[in-house]
């Protein structure tokens, strides 16, 4: 794929992979005791954010392009409530399954598919619109997971991007080597 649409599709998949990796890195730093912890009674826990994201992924990416992205058996409100069967292990298995559905749904797409229609909650979306909708939604919630994970980890936190005060260590010049400004 070398045309603009093909490039866009490749980049969309790359961005989803980056958000999954960011989420994985944050989730790995959440202690079991903090997985279901909330900041206050009205806040979501890391666990409920995972549950919501995976419920959304199952609904949106199962039968992508052939069925409405909001499945009739999805109970969105229940995604924000802890169920007795919810364990870290079960929710992490859903996390992996949800991302697998997403990548499997995107894999067969080509540039010619991008303007095709796919409904979400009965509203027509182009494939581009549907993918953007999910990419921004997942970025929002993965960001929430990162903030909670960082908060709960405290001094144990290992940065998932450029650590504070170390920007110069990560600057790269056009030649691919670390950039060092002249003294």
Buried (B, 14 or more C-beta within 10 A) or exposed (E): EEEEBBEBBEEBBEBBEEBBEBBBBBBEBBEEEBBBBBEEEEEBBBBBBBBBBBBBBBBBBBBBBEEBBBBEEBEEEEBEEBEEEBBBEEBBEBBEEBBEBBBEBBEEBEBEBBEEEBBBEEEEBBBBBBBBBBBEBBBEBBBBBBEBBBEBBEEEBEEBEEEEEEEEEEEEEEEEEEEEEEE
